[in-house]
């Protein structure tokens, strides 16, 4: 369509055309004449672009400061991130936006620890100090959010990645701000047996007394987590499927995506899908990494008693050089009684108490543990129809990276001291023990 033809269009038609243009085409149209320049500068047009590209509902710059207009906002963002592929900037912005939205609704205490984005000079300072070249995706991730501010207490529970606990083993992983990336990398990497050419930097760690460290390889873009042998010989486990990592430093025409971005996107997916959720134990809230949805979480109901069970891989206890205890897993068992109570052979009961358990643990298809005994972790939980779950965690090593757990619990209707009827068995559905594609 010629400019003369456009001149004959009404304002409504021009507005409709402009509203469908991208930022580049809108800027070109603005150069045609004054009339089109006015139409292409309308706030509603740039508001839509800011919403689509940057998930912005108000005109703010990358540091959260207000700007006079959406058009100026868009221009500032493009200029501020001109050294990065715009498609990557939009993708990372969506990732952080989605994570922050979830946090605002489900865990605002942790969301409040997320820092504002770092400046480009901060990125350069890390690279110069550690003599590395950070992957493009990681740079943009930190430009939009500089990790977390987490208290120095032993268990804050506010880590963005979350964790698990069993016995006296508590883990809660948070993202390090760039200033801590420098100090943690200098403190740990020089003592871990990594060669100077490996170019590892520490990007995430547990806020508890249990040391769990995540290292980003700045050359190939893979993320690693330390095992039990981390300090002995630098042994680690990769956290993301290698085949998904591409164009780490750009330049080959592909979409840059390192393990750090893929890892956070997968974590984001698990949060939004309800696979992992926030739990509160002894007034401490945290993101719990034990899966809550099938197929990783099994659910079985017998006579009104529900058993939910799932497991997580525990890399920091694993020893890849061991034969029998190579891979460690922790499993969580949640048991509850229906709000309507239970029913056994037509007889209703409003409480029941655990007496016995029988666990069969397999590595591949071979039985490696067959536990048949009283109680669970020394306790005889009493279940009542109040909606409360009794939760306990334990752990087991495997010689292989895949296995399973199945078994049953024996309950007594009423109490052990005052049984209402004969004991009955409650099934626990089979649930997997497996080295996951993504390790958190």
N, C-alpha and C positions, 0 to 999 in steps of 0.2 A: 504494500500500500504506500503511495507517494505521500509526501508532506502536504501536498495540496488536498489530497483526499482526506487526510487527517484533520485538516483545517475545517472541513465541512462537518465534522462530527460534533454532536452535542456534548455538553459537559459530562452527562451520565455515561455516555458511551466511552469517552476518554478515560473516565475514572475506572470503568470496568476493565479496559485494556491495561491501564497502568497497574491495577491491582493484581494482575496475573504475571507481571514482569518480575524478573529477578533483580538484584541490586545493580548488576552491570548494565542490563538493558534499561533500567530506570535512569541510570546516570547518563547513558547515551541519549535517551529521549529528552532529557532535560537540556541537552545542548542544541536541540532543534530550534526552539524559539521560547519566548517568555511564557506563553500560555502553557506549553508542555513542561517548562521548568517549574511552574507553580504546581501543576498536577503531580509531577514526579517528586515534589518536596512535601506533599501532604503527610501529616503525622500518622494517619491511619495506614498508609502504605509502609512506612518504615517501622511502625509498631508491629505490623504483621511479619515483616522480615526479621525483626529482633526476636519475635516469639518463635518463629519457625527455625531460625538458625541457632539462636542462643538461649532459647527458653526463658526470655526476659519478659516480665510483666510490667516493669517500670524502667525508665531510662537511667541506667547505671553503668559506670565504666568497669573494667575488669577487677578493680579493687573495691567495688561496692559503693563508690562515691556517686551521688546523683549528677546527671548531666541535663543541659537545657532541653534536649529533644531526643526522640528516638533516632532521627536521622544522624545527629551528632554522635549518639551512642554507637550506632553501627559503624560509622567512620572511625571512631576511636578504637573499637575492637579490631577492625581490619588492620589499622595501622600498628596497633600494639602487638599483633600476632602475624605481621607480614612475613616473618622469617619461617613460618610454619605452613604446611598445607592446610588450607581452610577447611577441607573435609575432615581432617584430623581434629582441628580445633572444635568443630561442631560436634564431633563424636565424643570427645572428652568432656565437653560442656554438658552433653546429654547424660553421660555417665555420672558426673558429679551432681548434676541437678536431680537425677533420679535417686541417688543415694541420700542426698540431703532432704529430699521430700519424704523418703521413708523414715529417716531419723526424726524429722520434725513431728511425725505422727506417732511413731512407735517408741522412740528412744531419744527424746530431746536432750537429755543430759549428755549423751555421747555426741549428738549433733552440735552442741554448744562448744565442744572442744576442737572442732574443725577450724583451722586457721584461714585467714585470707590468702589469696594467691601470692606467690613470690614474684619478685621483679626479675627481669632478664639478667640484671647484674648479679642477683643472688645465684642464679643458675651458673653463670660464668665463674663465680667465686668457688662453687663446689668443684667444678671441672678443673680449675687452676690449682686448688688446694690438694685435690686427690689425684691430679694428673690423669683424668679420665675424660672420655667424651660420652655424655649421657645419651641414651637412646631418645629419639624424637618424641615418642609417646610419653616417656617419663618426664621429659622437660615440660610438655604441655600439661600433664597431670599436676605437676608442682606449680606451674604458672597459675593454675586455677584454684589450687588448694595446697597450702604448704603444710601438709601433714596435720598432726594433732598436738594440742597442749594437754598433757596428761600429768596428773600429780605424781609425786615421787613415792607415794605410799605403796605398800606391798601388794595391795589388790584393789585398784580403783574400779575395775569392771567396765571401764568406759572405752575400751579399745574398739575401733571401727570394725576390725576383723572378728573379734570375739575369741572364744576359747572353750575350755572344758575343765572339769575337775573330777578327780577320783582319788580316794584316800587323802593323802596330804599333797597331792600333785595338782596345783592350780595354774592354769595358763590363760592369759588374756592378751591378745595381740593388738597393738596400735601402730599407726603409721608415723614414722619419725619425721619431724620437720627438718628442713635442709641443714639447719645449724647442728642438729643432732646426728644427721647423716655423716657430716664431716668428723665429728668427735668419735662417734661409734665406730666408723670405718677405720680411723687411725688407731683406735684402741684395740680393736679385735682383729682386723684382717692381717695386720703385721705379725700376729702371733698364731695364726691358724694354719700355717703351712701352704697358703696359696702363693703361687709364683707372682712376681711383680707384673707379669704380662697378662694375668687373668683379669685384672681390672674389675674386681668385685667391690660393690659398695653396700653397706647395711641400710636397708630401707624400712624394715619393720621388726618389731621385737615385742616380747611379752613384758607387761608392766609388773609381773609378779617376780618372786624370788626364783622361779623356775626359768632358766635361760632358754629361750627359743628365738633364734635369729633367722631372718630372711635376707638373702644376699642377691643383688641384681648384678648379673654379668653384663658389663657395659659393651662388650664386644659382640656377643651373639644374642643379647636381649633376653636370655633365660633367667628366671627367678628360681633360687634354690633355698632350701631350709636345712639347717644343720641337724645331724644325727647325734647319737651318743658319742661318736668318734670325732666330732667336730674339732675339738682342741687337739686330739691326738694326731690326726692326719688330714684334717680339712674335709672329712666325708660329709656330703650333702645329698639331698634328694631333689630332683627337679619338680617344680610346682605346676607347670603348664605343659600341655602336649607340644613337643618341639615343632611339629609340622604346621602349627598355627602361627608361629612367629615369622614375621616377614618384614623386609625392608626396614631393618632396625634403625639405620641412619639415613634413610631416604636415598634418592639418587638412582634407583633402578626402576622407577615408574610405578611401583606397587604402592598399596596403601600401607603406611607404616603402622605396625602393631607389635609391640614387644610384650613380654610376659606380664609386666606390671599392669598394663592396660587390660589385657585379657583376663587376668586374675581378678581385678576389681569389677570388671563387667560380669564375670561369673558369680562373684560374691553378691553383686547387686541383684542378679537374676534369682539367686537362692533366697534372698531376703524378701523380694516382692512375691515370689511364688509360695512363701510360707514353709519352705523346706527347712530353714533355720529361723529361730524366733528369739525374742527377749525373754529371759527367765529371771526371777528374783529369788535369791536364796539368802536368808538371814539379812534381809533389808539391803542386799547388794544386787543391783540389776546388771545384767550383762547379756551380750549376744551369745547364745549357746549353740555350739557347732554340731551337737547331736541331731541328726536329721529327724524331722517331725512328719514326713510324708513318705508314702510308698514310692518306689520299691525299696528304698533304703531303710524305711521304718516299717516294721511289721506290727499288725494289730490283731489280737485274737480275744474273743469274748466267750467265757464259759460260765454258765449259771449266774450270769450278771456281773462276773468279775472280768474286767478288761486289763489286758497286758499289752503295753506298747514297748517296743524294743528297737534299738538302733546302735550303731557303733561309729567311731571315728578312728582314723589312722593317727598314731602318735609318733611323729618322726623323731622327736628329740630323745626318745628312749630306744629307738630302733638301732640295730647294729648290723649293717649289711655284710660284715665279715663273719658273723656268727652262723652256725649251722641250724641250731634249734630255736634260737630266740632272735631271728633276723628282723622280723616285722612285729611291732607292738601295736595293739589296738585297745581302746577303751570302749566299753559298752554301757549303755544307760537303760535301765529297766524302770518303767513307770506302771504302777498298778493302782487300780481304783475300783470301787463298787458302784454299780449303777444307782442313780438317784432314786429309782423305784425299789432298790434293794435287790437281793438275789432270790433264786428259787431252786430248790433241790428236791427232786422227786415229788413235786407238788407242794412242798413245804417252803413258805417264805422265810427269809431271814434278813435282818437289818444290819448285821455286822458279821464279819468273818476274820479269822486271824491265821496268818501264815504259819505253817509248821515245818514244811520240808521243801527242798528243791532238788531238781535233777537236771543237770546241764550236760549237754554233749557238744564239744567244740571240735570242729574239723579243720584241717589244713588240706585244701583241695578236697579229696574224698576220704582221707585217712583221719580216723579219730585220734586226736592228740590229748584230749582231756575228757574224762567222764566223772563228773562231780555228783555225788549222791549223799546229801546230808541235811542236817537241821539248819534252819534259819537262813538269812541272807546277811552278809557282813556282820554277823553276830546279833541280828535283830529279828524280832517276830512281829512284823507290822500288823496292826489292827485296822481293817478297812471299814468305813461307815459310809452311808449314802449322802455325804456332804459335798461331793464333787471334788474333794481333795485327792491328789495323787500321792502315793508313797513312791519316792524316787531314790534309787541307789545306783551307784556306778562302780564298776570294777574294771579289771584289765586282764589281758592275756597276750602272750607272745605266740607267733606262728613261725614255722620254718619257711613258709611260702607266702606269696603276696595275696593269695585268695583263700578264703575259708568261709565258715558259717557257724552259727550257734543255733541250737534248738533245745527245747526241753519243756519242763513243766514245774508247777508249784503245787504243793498240797496245802489246802486250807481246811480249817474247821469252822462250821457255822457257829456263830456266837463267839465265845472266847475259848482259849486253850484250857482255862481253869473252869469253864462252864459250857461245854459243848452242847449244842442243840441237836446234833445228829452226827452221823459218821463223817469222817474226813472225805473231801472230794478233790479231784485233780483238776487243775486249770492249765490249759495249754499255753505255751508261749510260741508264737509263730516264728518260723525260721527267718533269720535275718543275716545279711552278708557281712563278712569281714573282708575288705578288699582295699588294695592300694588304689586310691582314686586317681583319675586323670588330673584333677586339680587338687593340690594339697594346700590346706590352710592351717 
